[in-house]
């Protein structure tokens, strides 16, 4: 990753499905996923991304406007 890179490529991630009863809320950032950078109508789902630790504040990423884009632009 380079400094000031606005659209870095997400590395390969391990995705697993869990039931609502098994879902963990602490230390997870609910990141919005969009098909393109035009956010509004291209919303797809929320991806629960594990943060560095359970004490990390997800508001840091919310205020930064962090989102995942499914198309390279």
PDB file as gemmi writes it, atoms N, CA and C in Angstrom:
CRYST1    1.000    1.000    1.000  90.00  90.00  90.00 P 1                      
ATOM      1  N   UNK A   1       0.843  -1.186   0.000  1.00  0.00           N  
ATOM      2  CA  UNK A   1       0.000   0.000   0.000  1.00  0.00           C  
ATOM      3  C   UNK A   1       0.884   1.244   0.000  1.00  0.00           C  
ATOM      4  N   UNK A   2       0.523   2.211  -0.806  1.00  0.00           N  
ATOM      5  CA  UNK A   2       1.271   3.456  -0.876  1.00  0.00           C  
ATOM      6  C   UNK A   2       0.516   4.548  -0.131  1.00  0.00           C  
ATOM      7  N   UNK A   3       1.253   5.522   0.373  1.00  0.00           N  
ATOM      8  CA  UNK A   3       0.623   6.640   1.056  1.00  0.00           C  
ATOM      9  C   UNK A   3      -0.246   7.423   0.080  1.00  0.00           C  
ATOM     10  N   UNK A   4      -1.355   7.939   0.566  1.00  0.00           N  
ATOM     11  CA  UNK A   4      -2.303   8.758  -0.194  1.00  0.00           C  
ATOM     12  C   UNK A   4      -2.910   8.021  -1.383  1.00  0.00           C  
ATOM     13  N   UNK A   5      -2.937   6.697  -1.338  1.00  0.00           N  
ATOM     14  CA  UNK A   5      -3.578   5.897  -2.377  1.00  0.00           C  
ATOM     15  C   UNK A   5      -5.058   5.801  -2.015  1.00  0.00           C  
ATOM     16  N   UNK A   6      -5.930   6.430  -2.804  1.00  0.00           N  
ATOM     17  CA  UNK A   6      -7.351   6.482  -2.470  1.00  0.00           C  
ATOM     18  C   UNK A   6      -8.105   5.200  -2.796  1.00  0.00           C  
ATOM     19  N   UNK A   7      -7.587   4.389  -3.705  1.00  0.00           N  
ATOM     20  CA  UNK A   7      -8.279   3.159  -4.098  1.00  0.00           C  
ATOM     21  C   UNK A   7      -7.322   1.969  -4.097  1.00  0.00           C  
ATOM     22  N   UNK A   8      -6.792   1.575  -2.910  1.00  0.00           N  
ATOM     23  CA  UNK A   8      -5.910   0.407  -2.877  1.00  0.00           C  
ATOM     24  C   UNK A   8      -6.706  -0.867  -3.129  1.00  0.00           C  
ATOM     25  N   UNK A   9      -6.061  -1.884  -3.686  1.00  0.00           N  
ATOM     26  CA  UNK A   9      -6.714  -3.152  -3.967  1.00  0.00           C  
ATOM     27  C   UNK A   9      -6.787  -3.964  -2.679  1.00  0.00           C  
ATOM     28  N   UNK A  10      -7.959  -4.531  -2.407  1.00  0.00           N  
ATOM     29  CA  UNK A  10      -8.144  -5.369  -1.221  1.00  0.00           C  
ATOM     30  C   UNK A  10      -7.493  -6.717  -1.473  1.00  0.00           C  
ATOM     31  N   UNK A  11      -6.652  -7.184  -0.549  1.00  0.00           N  
ATOM     32  CA  UNK A  11      -6.044  -8.500  -0.740  1.00  0.00           C  
ATOM     33  C   UNK A  11      -7.101  -9.600  -0.626  1.00  0.00           C  
ATOM     34  N   UNK A  12      -6.737 -10.798  -0.997  1.00  0.00           N  
ATOM     35  CA  UNK A  12      -7.653 -11.929  -0.893  1.00  0.00           C  
ATOM     36  C   UNK A  12      -8.017 -12.123   0.572  1.00  0.00           C  
ATOM     37  N   UNK A  13      -9.307 -12.284   0.852  1.00  0.00           N  
ATOM     38  CA  UNK A  13      -9.776 -12.445   2.227  1.00  0.00           C  
ATOM     39  C   UNK A  13     -10.515 -13.769   2.369  1.00  0.00           C  
ATOM     40  N   UNK A  14     -10.503 -14.310   3.574  1.00  0.00           N  
ATOM     41  CA  UNK A  14     -11.231 -15.524   3.888  1.00  0.00           C  
ATOM     42  C   UNK A  14     -12.636 -15.122   4.331  1.00  0.00           C  
ATOM     43  N   UNK A  15     -13.649 -15.614   3.644  1.00  0.00           N  
ATOM     44  CA  UNK A  15     -15.035 -15.272   3.950  1.00  0.00           C  
ATOM     45  C   UNK A  15     -15.724 -16.499   4.522  1.00  0.00           C  
ATOM     46  N   UNK A  16     -16.423 -16.307   5.639  1.00  0.00           N  
ATOM     47  CA  UNK A  16     -17.183 -17.411   6.215  1.00  0.00           C  
ATOM     48  C   UNK A  16     -18.537 -16.903   6.688  1.00  0.00           C  
ATOM     49  N   UNK A  17     -19.541 -17.739   6.550  1.00  0.00           N  
ATOM     50  CA  UNK A  17     -20.899 -17.388   6.958  1.00  0.00           C  
ATOM     51  C   UNK A  17     -21.157 -17.904   8.371  1.00  0.00           C  
ATOM     52  N   UNK A  18     -21.862 -17.099   9.157  1.00  0.00           N  
ATOM     53  CA  UNK A  18     -22.255 -17.505  10.509  1.00  0.00           C  
ATOM     54  C   UNK A  18     -23.720 -17.140  10.715  1.00  0.00           C  
ATOM     55  N   UNK A  19     -24.359 -17.814  11.641  1.00  0.00           N  
ATOM     56  CA  UNK A  19     -25.745 -17.483  11.966  1.00  0.00           C  
ATOM     57  C   UNK A  19     -25.762 -16.218  12.815  1.00  0.00           C  
ATOM     58  N   UNK A  20     -26.918 -15.612  12.925  1.00  0.00           N  
ATOM     59  CA  UNK A  20     -27.024 -14.385  13.734  1.00  0.00           C  
ATOM     60  C   UNK A  20     -26.661 -14.656  15.193  1.00  0.00           C  
ATOM     61  N   UNK A  21     -26.964 -15.847  15.686  1.00  0.00           N  
ATOM     62  CA  UNK A  21     -26.654 -16.183  17.076  1.00  0.00           C  
ATOM     63  C   UNK A  21     -25.141 -16.268  17.304  1.00  0.00           C  
ATOM     64  N   UNK A  22     -24.369 -16.682  16.296  1.00  0.00           N  
ATOM     65  CA  UNK A  22     -22.926 -16.823  16.422  1.00  0.00           C  
ATOM     66  C   UNK A  22     -22.167 -15.535  16.115  1.00  0.00           C  
ATOM     67  N   UNK A  23     -22.847 -14.547  15.562  1.00  0.00           N  
ATOM     68  CA  UNK A  23     -22.186 -13.318  15.120  1.00  0.00           C  
ATOM     69  C   UNK A  23     -21.608 -12.533  16.299  1.00  0.00           C  
ATOM     70  N   UNK A  24     -20.377 -12.080  16.133  1.00  0.00           N  
ATOM     71  CA  UNK A  24     -19.682 -11.279  17.145  1.00  0.00           C  
ATOM     72  C   UNK A  24     -19.824  -9.812  16.769  1.00  0.00           C  
ATOM     73  N   UNK A  25     -20.087  -8.950  17.754  1.00  0.00           N  
ATOM     74  CA  UNK A  25     -20.251  -7.516  17.486  1.00  0.00           C  
ATOM     75  C   UNK A  25     -19.011  -6.705  17.859  1.00  0.00           C  
ATOM     76  N   UNK A  26     -18.254  -7.153  18.864  1.00  0.00           N  
ATOM     77  CA  UNK A  26     -17.084  -6.397  19.323  1.00  0.00           C  
ATOM     78  C   UNK A  26     -15.920  -6.600  18.370  1.00  0.00           C  
ATOM     79  N   UNK A  27     -15.226  -5.515  18.056  1.00  0.00           N  
ATOM     80  CA  UNK A  27     -14.052  -5.588  17.209  1.00  0.00           C  
ATOM     81  C   UNK A  27     -14.360  -5.786  15.738  1.00  0.00           C  
ATOM     82  N   UNK A  28     -15.599  -5.503  15.326  1.00  0.00           N  
ATOM     83  CA  UNK A  28     -16.020  -5.677  13.931  1.00  0.00           C  
ATOM     84  C   UNK A  28     -16.467  -4.325  13.370  1.00  0.00           C  
ATOM     85  N   UNK A  29     -15.978  -3.990  12.184  1.00  0.00           N  
ATOM     86  CA  UNK A  29     -16.444  -2.789  11.480  1.00  0.00           C  
ATOM     87  C   UNK A  29     -17.404  -3.226  10.383  1.00  0.00           C  
ATOM     88  N   UNK A  30     -18.623  -2.749  10.429  1.00  0.00           N  
ATOM     89  CA  UNK A  30     -19.631  -3.061   9.418  1.00  0.00           C  
ATOM     90  C   UNK A  30     -19.383  -2.158   8.218  1.00  0.00           C  
ATOM     91  N   UNK A  31     -18.609  -2.641   7.269  1.00  0.00           N  
ATOM     92  CA  UNK A  31     -18.173  -1.857   6.114  1.00  0.00           C  
ATOM     93  C   UNK A  31     -19.164  -1.995   4.958  1.00  0.00           C  
ATOM     94  N   UNK A  32     -19.658  -0.886   4.420  1.00  0.00           N  
ATOM     95  CA  UNK A  32     -20.571  -0.981   3.275  1.00  0.00           C  
ATOM     96  C   UNK A  32     -19.827  -1.403   2.006  1.00  0.00           C  
ATOM     97  N   UNK A  33     -20.484  -2.210   1.188  1.00  0.00           N  
ATOM     98  CA  UNK A  33     -19.902  -2.684  -0.068  1.00  0.00           C  
ATOM     99  C   UNK A  33     -20.756  -2.144  -1.213  1.00  0.00           C  
ATOM    100  N   UNK A  34     -20.102  -1.543  -2.202  1.00  0.00           N  
ATOM    101  CA  UNK A  34     -20.778  -0.964  -3.365  1.00  0.00           C  
ATOM    102  C   UNK A  34     -20.216  -1.582  -4.639  1.00  0.00           C  
ATOM    103  N   UNK A  35     -21.004  -1.590  -5.714  1.00  0.00           N  
ATOM    104  CA  UNK A  35     -20.501  -2.122  -6.977  1.00  0.00           C  
ATOM    105  C   UNK A  35     -19.594  -1.116  -7.674  1.00  0.00           C  
ATOM    106  N   UNK A  36     -19.867   0.186  -7.543  1.00  0.00           N  
ATOM    107  CA  UNK A  36     -19.026   1.225  -8.152  1.00  0.00           C  
ATOM    108  C   UNK A  36     -18.758   2.315  -7.125  1.00  0.00           C  
ATOM    109  N   UNK A  37     -17.957   3.305  -7.504  1.00  0.00           N  
ATOM    110  CA  UNK A  37     -17.650   4.397  -6.576  1.00  0.00           C  
ATOM    111  C   UNK A  37     -18.815   5.363  -6.422  1.00  0.00           C  
ATOM    112  N   UNK A  38     -19.819   5.286  -7.296  1.00  0.00           N  
ATOM    113  CA  UNK A  38     -21.031   6.088  -7.132  1.00  0.00           C  
ATOM    114  C   UNK A  38     -21.871   5.393  -6.061  1.00  0.00           C  
ATOM    115  N   UNK A  39     -21.748   5.813  -4.846  1.00  0.00           N  
ATOM    116  CA  UNK A  39     -22.219   5.037  -3.712  1.00  0.00           C  
ATOM    117  C   UNK A  39     -23.723   4.774  -3.651  1.00  0.00           C  
ATOM    118  N   UNK A  40     -24.564   5.753  -3.572  1.00  0.00           N  
ATOM    119  CA  UNK A  40     -25.993   5.601  -3.301  1.00  0.00           C  
ATOM    120  C   UNK A  40     -26.690   4.362  -3.830  1.00  0.00           C  
ATOM    121  N   UNK A  41     -27.075   4.332  -5.114  1.00  0.00           N  
ATOM    122  CA  UNK A  41     -27.867   3.212  -5.634  1.00  0.00           C  
ATOM    123  C   UNK A  41     -27.061   1.942  -5.884  1.00  0.00           C  
ATOM    124  N   UNK A  42     -25.745   1.977  -5.744  1.00  0.00           N  
ATOM    125  CA  UNK A  42     -24.936   0.795  -6.034  1.00  0.00           C  
ATOM    126  C   UNK A  42     -24.614  -0.007  -4.770  1.00  0.00           C  
ATOM    127  N   UNK A  43     -25.301   0.284  -3.660  1.00  0.00           N  
ATOM    128  CA  UNK A  43     -25.085  -0.426  -2.395  1.00  0.00           C  
ATOM    129  C   UNK A  43     -25.462  -1.895  -2.560  1.00  0.00           C  
ATOM    130  N   UNK A  44     -24.637  -2.800  -2.011  1.00  0.00           N  
ATOM    131  CA  UNK A  44     -24.909  -4.235  -2.111  1.00  0.00           C  
ATOM    132  C   UNK A  44     -25.203  -4.839  -0.742  1.00  0.00           C  
ATOM    133  N   UNK A  45     -24.238  -4.742   0.199  1.00  0.00           N  
ATOM    134  CA  UNK A  45     -24.417  -5.326   1.527  1.00  0.00           C  
ATOM    135  C   UNK A  45     -23.392  -4.748   2.500  1.00  0.00           C  
ATOM    136  N   UNK A  46     -23.482  -5.149   3.777  1.00  0.00           N  
ATOM    137  CA  UNK A  46     -22.499  -4.763   4.792  1.00  0.00           C  
ATOM    138  C   UNK A  46     -21.571  -5.944   5.032  1.00  0.00           C  
ATOM    139  N   UNK A  47     -20.278  -5.701   4.987  1.00  0.00           N  
ATOM    140  CA  UNK A  47     -19.284  -6.736   5.268  1.00  0.00           C  
ATOM    141  C   UNK A  47     -18.726  -6.491   6.660  1.00  0.00           C  
ATOM    142  N   UNK A  48     -18.778  -7.472   7.513  1.00  0.00           N  
ATOM    143  CA  UNK A  48     -18.225  -7.357   8.858  1.00  0.00           C  
ATOM    144  C   UNK A  48     -16.728  -7.622   8.827  1.00  0.00           C  
ATOM    145  N   UNK A  49     -15.920  -6.569   8.925  1.00  0.00           N  
ATOM    146  CA  UNK A  49     -14.464  -6.706   8.865  1.00  0.00           C  
ATOM    147  C   UNK A  49     -13.881  -6.677  10.272  1.00  0.00           C  
ATOM    148  N   UNK A  50     -13.043  -7.663  10.587  1.00  0.00           N  
ATOM    149  CA  UNK A  50     -12.419  -7.741  11.898  1.00  0.00           C  
ATOM    150  C   UNK A  50     -11.324  -6.686  12.002  1.00  0.00           C  
ATOM    151  N   UNK A  51     -11.366  -5.906  13.090  1.00  0.00           N  
ATOM    152  CA  UNK A  51     -10.362  -4.860  13.304  1.00  0.00           C  
ATOM    153  C   UNK A  51      -9.172  -5.417  14.078  1.00  0.00           C  
ATOM    154  N   UNK A  52      -8.151  -4.579  14.300  1.00  0.00           N  
ATOM    155  CA  UNK A  52      -6.924  -5.013  14.955  1.00  0.00           C  
ATOM    156  C   UNK A  52      -7.193  -5.631  16.326  1.00  0.00           C  
ATOM    157  N   UNK A  53      -8.083  -5.017  17.098  1.00  0.00           N  
ATOM    158  CA  UNK A  53      -8.426  -5.531  18.421  1.00  0.00           C  
ATOM    159  C   UNK A  53      -9.876  -5.171  18.739  1.00  0.00           C  
ATOM    160  N   UNK A  54     -10.387  -5.755  19.805  1.00  0.00           N  
ATOM    161  CA  UNK A  54     -11.767  -5.469  20.207  1.00  0.00           C  
ATOM    162  C   UNK A  54     -11.916  -4.055  20.739  1.00  0.00           C  
ATOM    163  N   UNK A  55     -10.830  -3.427  21.167  1.00  0.00           N  
ATOM    164  CA  UNK A  55     -10.882  -2.071  21.717  1.00  0.00           C  
ATOM    165  C   UNK A  55     -10.837  -0.999  20.633  1.00  0.00           C  
ATOM    166  N   UNK A  56     -10.532  -1.369  19.399  1.00  0.00           N  
ATOM    167  CA  UNK A  56     -10.453  -0.398  18.314  1.00  0.00           C  
ATOM    168  C   UNK A  56     -11.833   0.202  18.064  1.00  0.00           C  
ATOM    169  N   UNK A  57     -11.879   1.516  17.899  1.00  0.00           N  
ATOM    170  CA  UNK A  57     -13.143   2.218  17.693  1.00  0.00           C  
ATOM    171  C   UNK A  57     -13.526   2.211  16.213  1.00  0.00           C  
ATOM    172  N   UNK A  58     -14.680   1.618  15.849  1.00  0.00           N  
ATOM    173  CA  UNK A  58     -15.090   1.593  14.438  1.00  0.00           C  
ATOM    174  C   UNK A  58     -15.437   2.977  13.889  1.00  0.00           C  
ATOM    175  N   UNK A  59     -15.677   3.952  14.773  1.00  0.00           N  
ATOM    176  CA  UNK A  59     -15.997   5.311  14.309  1.00  0.00           C  
ATOM    177  C   UNK A  59     -14.849   5.929  13.513  1.00  0.00           C  
ATOM    178  N   UNK A  60     -13.625   5.476  13.735  1.00  0.00           N  
ATOM    179  CA  UNK A  60     -12.477   5.946  12.961  1.00  0.00           C  
ATOM    180  C   UNK A  60     -12.714   5.682  11.473  1.00  0.00           C  
ATOM    181  N   UNK A  61     -13.202   4.487  11.135  1.00  0.00           N  
ATOM    182  CA  UNK A  61     -13.430   4.111   9.746  1.00  0.00           C  
ATOM    183  C   UNK A  61     -14.716   4.717   9.198  1.00  0.00           C  
ATOM    184  N   UNK A  62     -15.710   4.897  10.055  1.00  0.00           N  
ATOM    185  CA  UNK A  62     -16.966   5.536   9.637  1.00  0.00           C  
ATOM    186  C   UNK A  62     -16.705   6.987   9.248  1.00  0.00           C  
ATOM    187  N   UNK A  63     -15.963   7.718  10.090  1.00  0.00           N  
ATOM    188  CA  UNK A  63     -15.647   9.121   9.813  1.00  0.00           C  
ATOM    189  C   UNK A  63     -14.752   9.275   8.584  1.00  0.00           C  
ATOM    190  N   UNK A  64     -13.917   8.256   8.302  1.00  0.00           N  
ATOM    191  CA  UNK A  64     -13.044   8.303   7.132  1.00  0.00           C  
ATOM    192  C   UNK A  64     -13.797   7.964   5.846  1.00  0.00           C  
ATOM    193  N   UNK A  65     -15.028   7.477   5.977  1.00  0.00           N  
ATOM    194  CA  UNK A  65     -15.816   7.120   4.798  1.00  0.00           C  
ATOM    195  C   UNK A  65     -15.321   5.859   4.124  1.00  0.00           C  
ATOM    196  N   UNK A  66     -14.776   4.931   4.900  1.00  0.00           N  
ATOM    197  CA  UNK A  66     -14.202   3.697   4.361  1.00  0.00           C  
ATOM    198  C   UNK A  66     -15.302   2.793   3.822  1.00  0.00           C  
ATOM    199  N   UNK A  67     -15.121   2.302   2.585  1.00  0.00           N  
ATOM    200  CA  UNK A  67     -16.063   1.379   1.968  1.00  0.00           C  
ATOM    201  C   UNK A  67     -15.301   0.457   1.011  1.00  0.00           C  
ATOM    202  N   UNK A  68     -15.907  -0.669   0.681  1.00  0.00           N  
ATOM    203  CA  UNK A  68     -15.326  -1.590  -0.291  1.00  0.00           C  
ATOM    204  C   UNK A  68     -16.026  -1.395  -1.630  1.00  0.00           C  
ATOM    205  N   UNK A  69     -15.247  -1.359  -2.708  1.00  0.00           N  
ATOM    206  CA  UNK A  69     -15.795  -1.221  -4.065  1.00  0.00           C  
ATOM    207  C   UNK A  69     -15.514  -2.505  -4.822  1.00  0.00           C  
ATOM    208  N   UNK A  70     -16.525  -3.030  -5.531  1.00  0.00           N  
ATOM    209  CA  UNK A  70     -16.360  -4.292  -6.237  1.00  0.00           C  
ATOM    210  C   UNK A  70     -15.833  -4.120  -7.658  1.00  0.00           C  
ATOM    211  N   UNK A  71     -15.680  -2.888  -8.150  1.00  0.00           N  
ATOM    212  CA  UNK A  71     -15.133  -2.676  -9.483  1.00  0.00           C  
ATOM    213  C   UNK A  71     -13.911  -1.764  -9.400  1.00  0.00           C  
ATOM    214  N   UNK A  72     -12.824  -2.135 -10.075  1.00  0.00           N  
ATOM    215  CA  UNK A  72     -11.633  -1.270 -10.051  1.00  0.00           C  
ATOM    216  C   UNK A  72     -11.870  -0.021 -10.892  1.00  0.00           C  
ATOM    217  N   UNK A  73     -11.494   1.123 -10.361  1.00  0.00           N  
ATOM    218  CA  UNK A  73     -11.695   2.404 -11.083  1.00  0.00           C  
ATOM    219  C   UNK A  73     -10.455   3.233 -11.004  1.00  0.00           C  
TER     220      UNK A  73                                                      
END                                                                             
